[in-house]
């Protein structure tokens, strides 16, 4: 079965009821993207950047488009479990906007936070100008979402805005009775000197099968700051492919942390361009997977001008038959002198069947730079386990404490304390068995 038959509605793209269907410029954009996807096809292991990730589970499932009735089930008892603030938030269930669960009051007047469908209806010219025209046509999952964009959000912060509000975007799936496919197209624009914290949650609910293929554009103006956190707790029948394109102007700061705990198949792609001098990017994350889960982290950071900085650190923990992938590339263009870039990935393998594939790369065309990369994998320190057991700590708890210590380095990069606490809680719940020193771990930070 091909992706065309797995997603039978894509051949009828111009007949489908998609947001902005009557906008000529958007229809042309969709059809152009669809032509690119049909020419490329689904990526296979013959593609270098998909060498370690197979999409066969998606091909073997026939998906349909999510409809409004798929999103009406009750999640009132689920939502507060992973909400960390009472600030503004958008909630999507099976890709459908749920205004009854969302909260938009309290937003500053200089902030726009709306579903994509609303912006296409109220201010389509803004999206026409804001959507990057140079979509990478050789990225099939990019162009697939561009063609089928049926949901998503637009976040726009005007210049000089600074707020302490934690703004949340919640994505929930798994409640539909039949397999559904979602294609969120998101846009985040932070203008000059604005400072924003944005949290995205991906939460599985129920037992349904679903595929979410999201594409997000992030644009940061001069001296803008965005703290962008993602917590992924999908159910094992879900698949999440999330791609981000991030553009930083002069002295912009982008802080990203991604926690991956769920989904049968998860792939997170980040493509960052440091376009202005003094731009600073931090990409951090952690994942804990077991069973037959597959987690893929793919990054590419391009230093286009002098004096930019990158810190990249990912920690992973795998057990049972779980598979992990890290592909990271740093590109330093000609003339991008004084670049300072560091990329590190480390993985703990808790079983003989677990596997990690790591491929860090440097591509440098300037001679006055400071760049490094490293990758390591191994098992828990037996001496450390013995030391803790000799102090009366049971073996399962001793292992958990060592895993916590291992992951902590990545979590330390989270500068928003309430988000750091939420991430720690989810790490603790993801570890095998209970950790009786949960409060002590948090209190030490």
C-alpha positions as CSV (number, residue, x, y, z in Angstrom):
1,X,0.0,0.0,0.0
2,X,1.3,3.5,-0.9
3,X,0.8,6.7,0.9
4,X,-1.7,7.7,-1.8
5,X,-4.0,4.8,-0.9
6,X,-3.3,5.3,2.8
7,X,-4.5,8.9,2.4
8,X,-7.2,8.4,-0.3
9,X,-8.5,12.0,0.0
10,X,-5.3,13.7,-1.3
11,X,-6.2,12.9,-4.9
12,X,-9.3,14.9,-4.5
13,X,-7.6,17.9,-2.9
14,X,-9.4,20.5,-5.0
15,X,-12.8,19.0,-4.0
16,X,-12.2,18.9,-0.3
17,X,-13.6,21.4,2.2
18,X,-10.3,22.8,3.6
19,X,-9.8,26.1,5.4
20,X,-9.3,28.9,2.9
21,X,-10.6,26.8,0.0
22,X,-11.9,29.8,-1.8
23,X,-8.7,31.8,-1.7
24,X,-7.0,31.5,-5.1
25,X,-3.5,32.1,-3.9
26,X,-3.9,29.4,-1.2
27,X,-5.4,26.9,-3.7
28,X,-2.5,27.4,-6.0
29,X,-0.1,26.9,-3.1
30,X,-1.8,23.7,-2.1
31,X,-1.8,22.2,-5.6
32,X,1.8,23.1,-6.2
33,X,2.8,21.4,-3.0
34,X,0.7,18.4,-3.9
35,X,2.5,18.1,-7.2
36,X,5.8,18.1,-5.4
37,X,4.7,15.4,-3.0
38,X,3.3,13.2,-5.8
39,X,6.6,13.5,-7.6
40,X,8.7,12.8,-4.5
41,X,6.6,10.1,-2.9
42,X,7.0,9.0,0.7
43,X,10.6,9.1,2.0
44,X,12.3,5.7,2.2
45,X,15.5,4.5,3.8
46,X,17.3,5.3,0.5
47,X,17.0,9.0,1.5
48,X,20.0,10.1,3.5
49,X,18.0,12.0,6.1
50,X,15.5,9.1,6.5
51,X,18.1,6.4,6.6
52,X,17.2,5.2,10.1
53,X,13.4,5.9,10.1
54,X,10.8,3.8,8.3
55,X,7.3,5.1,7.6
56,X,5.9,1.6,6.7
57,X,3.5,1.7,9.7
58,X,1.8,4.7,8.1
59,X,1.6,3.0,4.7
60,X,-0.2,0.0,6.3
61,X,-3.0,2.1,7.8
62,X,-5.8,3.7,5.8
63,X,-6.5,7.2,7.2
64,X,-9.3,9.5,6.7
65,X,-9.7,13.2,7.3
66,X,-10.8,14.2,10.8
67,X,-14.3,15.8,11.0
68,X,-16.0,17.8,13.7
69,X,-17.8,14.8,15.3
70,X,-14.4,13.2,16.0
71,X,-13.5,16.0,18.4
72,X,-16.7,16.2,20.6
73,X,-15.8,13.6,23.2
74,X,-15.4,14.8,26.8
75,X,-11.8,15.5,27.9
76,X,-12.5,17.7,30.9
77,X,-10.9,15.2,33.3
78,X,-7.8,14.9,31.1
79,X,-6.9,18.5,30.3
80,X,-5.9,19.7,33.8
81,X,-3.4,16.9,34.2
82,X,-0.8,18.4,31.9
83,X,-1.7,22.1,32.1
84,X,0.9,24.1,34.0
85,X,-0.7,27.5,34.0
86,X,-4.0,29.2,34.0
87,X,-2.9,31.6,31.2
88,X,-4.2,31.8,27.6
89,X,-4.4,28.6,25.6
90,X,-5.8,27.1,22.4
91,X,-7.0,23.5,22.5
92,X,-7.3,21.3,19.5
93,X,-9.0,17.8,19.7
94,X,-8.3,15.6,16.7
95,X,-7.1,18.8,14.9
96,X,-10.4,20.5,15.5
97,X,-10.4,23.8,17.5
98,X,-12.4,23.5,20.7
99,X,-13.4,27.0,21.8
100,X,-15.2,25.6,24.9
101,X,-11.8,24.3,26.2
102,X,-9.7,27.3,25.1
103,X,-9.1,30.5,27.0
104,X,-8.2,33.6,25.1
105,X,-9.1,36.3,27.6
106,X,-6.2,38.0,29.3
107,X,-4.0,38.3,26.1
108,X,-2.3,41.6,25.5
109,X,-3.9,43.7,22.8
110,X,-0.7,43.4,20.8
111,X,-0.9,39.6,20.6
112,X,-2.9,37.5,18.1
113,X,-3.5,33.9,19.0
114,X,-6.1,32.2,16.8
115,X,-6.7,28.9,14.9
116,X,-5.4,29.0,11.3
117,X,-9.0,28.7,10.0
118,X,-10.0,31.9,11.8
119,X,-7.1,33.9,10.4
120,X,-7.8,32.6,6.9
121,X,-11.3,33.8,7.3
122,X,-10.6,37.2,8.9
123,X,-7.2,38.3,7.6
124,X,-6.0,36.0,4.8
125,X,-3.7,38.7,3.3
126,X,-1.7,38.6,6.5
127,X,-1.0,34.9,6.0
128,X,-0.3,35.4,2.3
129,X,2.5,37.8,3.2
130,X,3.7,35.9,6.3
131,X,4.0,32.4,5.0
132,X,7.5,31.8,3.6
133,X,7.3,31.5,-0.2
134,X,10.5,29.4,-0.4
135,X,9.1,26.1,1.0
136,X,11.7,23.3,0.5
137,X,10.2,21.3,-2.3
138,X,12.5,18.3,-1.7
139,X,11.0,17.6,1.8
140,X,7.9,15.4,1.1
141,X,6.5,15.7,4.6
142,X,6.7,19.5,4.4
143,X,4.9,19.7,1.1
144,X,2.3,17.1,2.2
145,X,1.2,19.4,5.1
146,X,1.4,22.4,2.8
147,X,-1.0,20.7,0.5
148,X,-3.4,19.4,3.1
149,X,-3.2,22.0,5.9
150,X,-6.5,21.5,7.7
151,X,-5.7,22.9,11.2
152,X,-3.1,24.7,13.2
153,X,-2.6,28.1,14.9
154,X,-1.2,31.5,14.3
155,X,0.7,33.4,17.1
156,X,1.8,36.9,16.4
157,X,3.4,39.2,19.0
158,X,4.0,42.8,18.0
159,X,7.3,44.6,18.7
160,X,8.4,45.6,22.2
161,X,5.9,43.3,23.9
162,X,7.1,41.6,27.1
163,X,4.8,39.4,29.1
164,X,5.2,36.8,31.9
165,X,2.2,34.9,30.7
166,X,2.7,31.2,29.8
167,X,0.8,30.7,26.5
168,X,-0.3,27.2,25.8
169,X,-1.2,25.3,22.7
170,X,-2.8,21.8,23.4
171,X,-3.1,19.1,20.8
172,X,-5.1,16.0,21.7
173,X,-5.7,12.9,19.7
174,X,-6.7,9.3,19.9
175,X,-10.5,9.6,20.5
176,X,-11.7,9.0,16.9
177,X,-13.1,5.6,16.2
178,X,-11.3,5.2,12.9
179,X,-7.7,6.2,11.9
180,X,-7.5,9.9,11.2
181,X,-4.7,12.1,9.7
182,X,-4.1,15.7,10.8
183,X,-2.0,18.3,9.0
184,X,-1.5,21.3,11.3
185,X,0.2,24.3,9.7
186,X,1.4,26.7,12.3
187,X,2.9,30.2,12.2
188,X,4.8,32.0,15.1
189,X,5.9,35.5,14.5
190,X,7.8,37.4,17.3
191,X,8.5,41.0,16.2
192,X,11.5,43.1,17.3
193,X,12.2,43.3,21.1
194,X,9.3,41.1,22.0
195,X,9.7,38.4,24.7
196,X,7.4,35.4,24.8
197,X,7.1,31.9,26.4
198,X,5.1,29.4,24.4
199,X,4.3,25.8,25.5
200,X,2.9,23.1,23.2
201,X,1.5,19.9,24.5
202,X,0.9,16.8,22.4
203,X,-1.4,14.4,24.4
204,X,-2.9,11.1,23.5
205,X,-6.3,10.2,24.8
206,X,-8.2,6.9,24.3
207,X,-7.1,4.1,22.0
208,X,-7.6,5.5,18.5
209,X,-5.0,5.5,15.7
210,X,-3.9,8.8,14.3
211,X,-1.2,10.5,12.3
212,X,-0.3,14.2,12.9
213,X,2.1,15.7,10.4
214,X,2.7,19.3,11.6
215,X,4.8,22.1,10.0
216,X,5.6,25.2,12.0
217,X,7.3,28.4,10.8
218,X,9.0,30.5,13.6
219,X,10.2,34.0,12.8
220,X,12.1,36.1,15.3
221,X,12.8,39.8,14.8
222,X,15.7,41.8,16.0
223,X,16.4,41.2,19.7
224,X,13.3,39.1,20.0
225,X,13.2,36.2,22.5
226,X,11.1,33.1,22.3
227,X,11.1,30.3,24.9
228,X,9.5,27.4,23.0
229,X,8.8,24.2,24.9
230,X,7.2,21.0,23.6
231,X,5.9,18.1,25.8
232,X,4.9,15.0,23.8
233,X,2.9,12.4,25.6
234,X,1.1,10.7,22.7
235,X,-0.4,7.2,23.0
236,X,1.4,4.2,21.4
237,X,-1.2,4.0,18.6
238,X,-0.3,7.5,17.5
239,X,2.3,8.8,15.1
240,X,3.7,12.4,15.3
241,X,5.9,14.0,12.7
242,X,6.7,17.6,13.7
243,X,8.8,19.9,11.6
244,X,9.9,23.4,12.4
245,X,11.6,26.1,10.4
246,X,13.1,28.8,12.6
247,X,14.5,32.2,11.3
248,X,16.5,34.4,13.7
249,X,17.4,38.1,13.0
250,X,20.0,40.2,14.8
251,X,20.5,39.4,18.4
252,X,17.4,37.2,18.5
253,X,17.3,34.4,21.1
254,X,15.5,31.1,20.6
255,X,15.3,28.6,23.5
256,X,13.8,25.3,22.7
257,X,13.2,22.2,24.8
258,X,11.4,19.0,23.6
259,X,10.4,16.1,25.8
260,X,9.4,12.9,23.9
261,X,7.7,10.2,25.9
262,X,4.9,8.7,23.7
263,X,3.9,7.7,20.2
264,X,4.7,4.5,18.3
265,X,6.6,6.7,15.8
266,X,7.8,10.2,16.6
267,X,10.1,12.4,14.4
268,X,11.0,15.9,15.3
269,X,12.8,18.0,12.7
270,X,14.3,21.5,13.3
271,X,15.8,23.6,10.6
272,X,17.3,26.8,12.0
273,X,18.7,29.8,10.1
274,X,20.8,32.3,12.1
275,X,20.4,35.3,9.7
276,X,21.5,38.2,11.9
277,X,24.7,38.9,13.8
278,X,24.5,38.1,17.5
279,X,21.6,35.6,17.1
280,X,21.6,32.8,19.7
281,X,19.9,29.4,19.5
282,X,19.6,26.7,22.1
283,X,18.1,23.4,21.1
284,X,17.7,20.9,24.0
285,X,15.6,17.8,24.6
286,X,15.2,14.5,26.2
287,X,13.3,11.3,25.4
288,X,12.4,8.1,27.2
289,X,11.1,5.3,25.1
290,X,10.3,1.6,25.6
291,X,8.5,-1.3,23.9
292,X,8.8,-0.9,20.1
293,X,8.7,2.9,20.1
294,X,10.8,4.8,17.6
295,X,12.0,8.4,18.3
296,X,13.8,10.5,15.7
297,X,15.5,13.8,16.3
298,X,16.8,15.6,13.2
299,X,18.3,19.1,13.3
300,X,20.1,21.4,10.9
301,X,21.4,24.8,12.0
302,X,22.8,27.2,9.4
303,X,25.1,30.0,10.5
304,X,24.7,32.6,7.7
305,X,26.5,35.6,9.3
306,X,29.3,36.3,11.7
307,X,29.0,36.2,15.5
308,X,26.2,33.7,16.0
309,X,26.0,31.0,18.7
310,X,24.4,27.6,19.0
311,X,24.1,25.2,22.0
312,X,22.6,21.8,21.2
313,X,22.1,19.0,23.7
314,X,19.8,15.9,23.6
315,X,19.7,13.1,26.1
316,X,17.8,9.8,25.5
317,X,16.9,6.7,27.5
318,X,15.9,3.5,25.6
319,X,14.8,0.1,26.8
320,X,13.1,-3.1,25.5
321,X,13.2,-2.9,21.7
322,X,12.9,0.9,21.4
323,X,14.9,2.7,18.7
324,X,16.3,6.2,18.8
325,X,17.8,8.4,16.0
326,X,19.8,11.6,16.2
327,X,20.8,13.4,13.1
328,X,22.4,16.8,13.6
329,X,24.1,19.1,11.2
330,X,25.8,22.4,11.7
331,X,26.5,24.5,8.6
332,X,28.8,27.5,8.8
333,X,28.6,29.5,5.6
334,X,31.5,31.3,4.0
335,X,32.1,34.6,5.8
336,X,30.3,33.5,9.0
337,X,33.3,34.1,11.2
338,X,33.3,34.0,15.0
339,X,30.6,31.3,14.9
340,X,30.4,29.4,18.2
341,X,28.5,26.1,17.9
342,X,28.4,23.0,20.1
343,X,26.3,19.9,19.5
344,X,26.1,16.9,21.9
345,X,23.9,13.8,22.1
346,X,24.1,11.1,24.7
347,X,21.9,8.0,25.1
348,X,21.4,5.4,27.8
349,X,20.6,1.9,26.6
350,X,18.8,-0.1,29.4
351,X,18.4,-3.3,27.5
352,X,20.2,-5.4,24.9
353,X,17.4,-4.9,22.4
354,X,17.5,-1.1,22.5
355,X,19.3,0.7,19.7
356,X,20.5,4.3,18.9
357,X,21.7,5.6,15.6
358,X,23.6,8.9,15.9
359,X,25.0,11.0,13.0
360,X,26.4,14.4,14.0
361,X,27.9,16.5,11.2
362,X,29.8,19.7,10.7
363,X,30.0,21.5,7.4
364,X,32.2,24.6,7.7
365,X,33.2,27.1,5.1
366,X,34.8,29.7,7.4
367,X,38.2,29.6,9.2
368,X,37.7,31.6,12.4
369,X,35.1,29.5,14.2
370,X,34.6,27.4,17.3
371,X,32.6,24.3,16.5
372,X,32.3,20.9,18.1
373,X,30.1,17.8,18.1
374,X,29.9,14.6,20.1
375,X,27.8,11.5,20.4
376,X,28.0,8.8,23.0
377,X,25.9,5.8,24.2
378,X,26.2,3.3,26.9
379,X,24.6,1.5,29.8
380,X,24.0,2.5,33.4
381,X,27.1,2.6,35.6
382,X,27.2,-0.6,37.6
383,X,29.5,0.9,40.1
384,X,27.0,3.7,40.7
385,X,24.2,1.2,41.2
386,X,26.3,-0.8,43.6
387,X,27.2,2.3,45.6
388,X,23.5,3.3,46.0
389,X,22.4,-0.2,46.9
390,X,25.1,-0.4,49.5
391,X,23.5,2.6,51.1
392,X,20.2,0.8,51.4
393,X,18.5,2.0,48.2
394,X,16.5,-0.6,46.3
395,X,17.9,-1.4,42.9
396,X,14.9,-0.1,40.9
397,X,15.1,3.2,42.7
398,X,18.9,3.3,42.3
399,X,18.5,3.0,38.5
400,X,15.8,5.7,38.5
401,X,18.1,8.0,40.4
402,X,20.9,7.5,37.9
403,X,18.6,8.1,34.9
404,X,17.3,11.3,36.6
405,X,20.9,12.5,37.0
406,X,21.7,11.6,33.4
407,X,18.7,13.6,32.0
408,X,19.1,16.5,34.3
409,X,21.8,18.2,32.2
410,X,19.4,18.7,29.4
411,X,16.5,19.8,31.7
412,X,18.8,22.4,33.3
413,X,18.6,24.4,30.1
414,X,14.9,25.2,30.7
415,X,14.9,28.7,32.2
416,X,11.1,28.8,33.0
417,X,10.8,27.3,36.5
418,X,7.2,26.1,36.2
419,X,7.8,24.4,32.9
420,X,11.0,22.8,34.3
421,X,8.9,21.4,37.2
422,X,6.3,20.0,34.8
423,X,9.0,18.4,32.7
424,X,10.6,16.8,35.8
425,X,7.2,15.4,36.8
426,X,6.7,13.8,33.4
427,X,10.2,12.3,33.5
428,X,9.4,10.7,36.9
429,X,6.2,9.2,35.7
430,X,7.9,7.8,32.6
431,X,10.5,5.9,34.6
432,X,9.9,2.3,35.4
433,X,8.2,2.1,38.8
434,X,7.8,5.0,41.2
435,X,10.6,7.3,42.3
436,X,10.2,8.0,46.0
437,X,12.6,10.9,45.9
438,X,10.6,13.0,43.4
439,X,10.2,16.0,45.7
440,X,13.8,16.0,46.7
441,X,14.9,16.0,43.0
442,X,12.7,19.0,42.3
443,X,13.7,20.8,45.5
444,X,17.4,20.6,44.7
445,X,17.0,22.6,41.5
